[in-house]
Amino acid sequence: ITQSTEMGTLYSVDEIGALCDAAHAAGMLVHLDGARIANALVATGSDLPTMVRDTGVDLMTLGLTKDGAMFGETVVFVAAADDGAPLDAQARFVRKQAGQLVSKSRFVAAQVLALLEDDLWLANARHANLMAARLARSVEAIPGVRLADEPQVNSLFVHLPAAAIAPLQEWSFFWDWDLTVDLVRWMTSFATTDEDVQRFAAGVSAVLAGHA
């Protein structure tokens, strides 16, 4: 499972626990993709032990690349295998076989330590979420803009007039999400500023005014 999800939605702690229970009952392990786990934690007010360990997640990736790191993720093995051996017993060999052994990995570790110190990773995520909320408020009244949903984390899904999407992307690139319904995705980050939000909203307003 992914927390937060690709659609910018969130699992509750109870939902994660229920999914883990169902997976374990079927003899499966649960991997939590935490590329944006920090955004989920600050949005829900939860913490890693409650959301991951206590729910029964077996292993997770602690995502930092989307939270301020240049590159690198941390794999966290939470549970033990059925025979009681740690799940990470063979991980270092599998990592090398799969071509995932990074040379000079101390430079990855240095970023992890810096982001975890004084909860910088959570502060970065909190800021990114706040910028998404402000962007939503800045564009929701623009004629032609329709929010697919309220942003829960740092992603905003928006329906736009079809003719305005390409001109907007030429001015400030973003990804299409589902062009069958003219849905696009806008992301905010730890580096997004209030000025960025205001400038982007003004650009959206100007482009859509020309395609009204």
C-alpha positions as CSV (number, residue, x, y, z in Angstrom):
1,I,0.0,0.0,0.0
2,T,1.0,3.6,-0.4
3,Q,0.6,6.3,2.2
4,S,-0.3,8.8,1.1
5,T,-1.8,7.3,-2.0
6,E,-1.2,8.3,-5.6
7,M,-4.4,10.2,-5.5
8,G,-3.3,12.3,-2.5
9,T,-5.7,10.5,-0.2
10,L,-4.9,8.9,3.2
11,Y,-5.5,5.6,4.9
12,S,-6.5,5.9,8.5
13,V,-4.5,3.9,11.1
14,D,-7.5,1.6,11.5
15,E,-7.7,1.0,7.7
16,I,-4.0,0.1,7.5
17,G,-4.4,-2.3,10.4
18,A,-7.4,-4.0,8.7
19,L,-5.4,-4.3,5.5
20,C,-2.5,-5.8,7.3
21,D,-4.8,-8.3,9.1
22,A,-6.3,-9.4,5.9
23,A,-2.9,-9.8,4.2
24,H,-1.5,-11.7,7.0
25,A,-4.5,-14.0,7.2
26,A,-3.8,-14.8,3.5
27,G,-0.2,-15.6,4.2
28,M,1.2,-12.3,2.7
29,L,3.5,-9.6,4.0
30,V,2.7,-5.9,3.8
31,H,5.0,-3.3,2.3
32,L,4.1,0.3,2.9
33,D,5.4,2.6,0.2
34,G,6.3,5.7,2.3
35,A,7.4,8.0,-0.5
36,R,5.2,10.7,1.1
37,I,4.8,9.2,4.6
38,A,5.9,12.4,6.2
39,N,3.0,14.2,4.5
40,A,0.6,11.6,5.8
41,L,1.9,11.8,9.3
42,V,1.6,15.5,9.7
43,A,-1.8,15.4,7.9
44,T,-3.2,12.8,10.3
45,G,-1.4,13.9,13.4
46,S,-0.1,10.3,13.8
47,D,3.5,9.0,14.3
48,L,5.5,6.2,12.7
49,P,5.1,3.7,15.5
50,T,1.4,4.1,15.5
51,M,0.9,4.1,11.7
52,V,3.5,1.4,10.9
53,R,4.6,-0.8,13.7
54,D,1.3,-1.0,15.6
55,T,-0.8,-1.7,12.5
56,G,1.2,-4.7,11.5
57,V,3.2,-3.4,8.5
58,D,6.1,-5.7,7.8
59,L,8.4,-3.4,6.0
60,M,8.3,0.1,4.6
61,T,10.3,2.6,2.5
62,L,10.9,5.8,4.3
63,G,10.7,8.3,1.5
64,L,13.0,11.4,1.7
65,T,13.6,12.3,-2.0
66,K,10.2,14.0,-2.2
67,D,10.8,15.6,1.2
68,G,14.1,17.5,0.7
69,A,16.8,14.9,0.0
70,M,18.7,14.9,-3.2
71,F,18.3,11.2,-3.5
72,G,17.9,8.1,-1.5
73,E,15.3,6.2,0.4
74,T,15.5,4.1,3.6
75,V,14.1,0.6,3.8
76,V,12.8,-0.2,7.3
77,F,12.2,-3.9,8.2
78,V,9.6,-3.9,11.0
79,A,8.6,-7.6,11.5
80,A,10.4,-10.9,11.7
81,A,9.9,-13.8,9.2
82,D,7.7,-16.8,10.2
83,D,10.8,-18.6,11.4
84,G,11.6,-15.7,13.7
85,A,14.6,-14.6,11.6
86,P,14.8,-10.9,10.8
87,L,13.3,-10.0,7.5
88,D,16.4,-8.1,6.6
89,A,18.7,-11.2,7.0
90,Q,19.1,-11.5,3.2
91,A,18.3,-7.9,2.3
92,R,21.9,-6.8,1.7
93,F,22.4,-9.7,-0.8
94,V,19.1,-9.1,-2.6
95,R,19.9,-5.4,-2.8
96,K,23.2,-6.1,-4.6
97,Q,21.7,-8.7,-6.9
98,A,19.0,-6.2,-7.9
99,G,21.6,-3.5,-8.7
100,Q,20.4,-1.3,-5.8
101,L,23.7,-1.0,-3.9
102,V,24.7,2.6,-4.1
103,S,28.3,3.4,-4.0
104,K,29.3,6.0,-1.4
105,S,26.0,5.3,0.4
106,R,27.3,7.4,3.3
107,F,26.1,10.4,1.3
108,V,22.6,9.0,1.4
109,A,22.9,8.3,5.1
110,A,24.1,11.9,5.7
111,Q,20.9,13.2,4.2
112,V,18.7,10.9,6.2
113,L,20.3,12.0,9.4
114,A,20.0,15.7,8.5
115,L,16.3,15.4,7.7
116,L,15.5,13.4,10.8
117,E,17.3,15.7,13.1
118,D,14.9,18.1,14.9
119,D,12.1,16.6,12.8
120,L,13.1,18.6,9.7
121,W,11.4,16.0,7.5
122,L,8.1,16.6,9.2
123,A,8.5,20.4,9.1
124,N,9.2,20.1,5.3
125,A,6.1,17.9,4.8
126,R,3.9,20.2,6.9
127,H,5.0,23.2,4.8
128,A,4.3,21.3,1.5
129,N,0.8,20.4,2.7
130,L,0.1,24.0,3.8
131,M,1.2,25.2,0.3
132,A,-1.2,22.8,-1.4
133,A,-4.1,24.1,0.8
134,R,-3.2,27.7,0.0
135,L,-3.0,26.9,-3.7
136,A,-6.5,25.3,-3.6
137,R,-7.9,28.5,-1.9
138,S,-6.1,30.6,-4.5
139,V,-7.5,28.9,-7.6
140,E,-10.9,27.6,-6.6
141,A,-12.7,30.8,-7.5
142,I,-11.1,31.1,-11.0
143,P,-13.7,30.4,-13.7
144,G,-13.0,27.1,-15.3
145,V,-11.2,25.6,-12.4
146,R,-12.9,22.7,-10.5
147,L,-11.2,20.9,-7.6
148,A,-11.6,17.2,-7.8
149,D,-11.4,17.1,-4.0
150,E,-9.9,19.0,-1.1
151,P,-6.2,18.4,-0.8
152,Q,-5.3,16.2,2.1
153,V,-1.5,16.3,1.6
154,N,0.7,18.2,-1.0
155,S,-1.1,17.1,-4.1
156,L,-4.0,19.0,-5.8
157,F,-6.1,17.4,-8.5
158,V,-7.9,19.8,-10.7
159,H,-10.3,19.7,-13.7
160,L,-9.5,22.4,-16.3
161,P,-10.9,23.4,-19.7
162,A,-9.2,21.1,-22.2
163,A,-8.0,23.9,-24.4
164,A,-6.2,25.5,-21.5
165,I,-4.1,22.5,-20.3
166,A,-1.4,22.6,-22.9
167,P,-0.8,26.4,-22.8
168,L,-0.6,26.2,-19.0
169,Q,1.9,23.3,-19.2
170,E,4.1,25.3,-21.6
171,W,4.2,28.1,-19.1
172,S,4.7,26.0,-16.0
173,F,4.9,22.2,-16.5
174,F,2.8,19.7,-14.6
175,W,1.5,16.2,-15.4
176,D,-1.7,15.2,-17.0
177,W,-3.6,12.7,-14.8
178,D,-6.7,11.7,-16.7
179,L,-7.3,13.7,-19.9
180,T,-10.6,11.8,-20.5
181,V,-12.0,14.1,-17.8
182,D,-9.5,16.9,-18.2
183,L,-7.9,16.1,-14.8
184,V,-4.4,17.3,-14.0
185,R,-2.2,17.1,-10.9
186,W,-0.4,19.9,-9.2
187,M,2.2,19.3,-6.5
188,T,3.7,21.5,-3.9
189,S,6.9,20.9,-2.0
190,F,9.1,21.9,0.9
191,A,10.5,24.6,-1.4
192,T,7.2,26.1,-2.5
193,T,6.8,29.6,-1.3
194,D,3.7,31.8,-0.9
195,E,5.0,33.9,-3.9
196,D,5.1,30.7,-6.0
197,V,1.5,30.0,-5.1
198,Q,0.4,33.5,-5.9
199,R,2.3,33.6,-9.2
200,F,1.0,30.2,-10.3
201,A,-2.6,31.2,-9.4
202,A,-2.2,34.4,-11.4
203,G,-0.9,32.5,-14.4
204,V,-3.8,30.0,-14.2
205,S,-6.3,32.9,-14.1
206,A,-4.6,34.6,-17.1
207,V,-4.4,31.5,-19.3
208,L,-8.0,30.5,-18.5
209,A,-9.3,34.0,-19.2
210,G,-7.8,33.6,-22.7
211,H,-9.7,30.3,-23.2
212,A,-13.0,31.2,-21.8
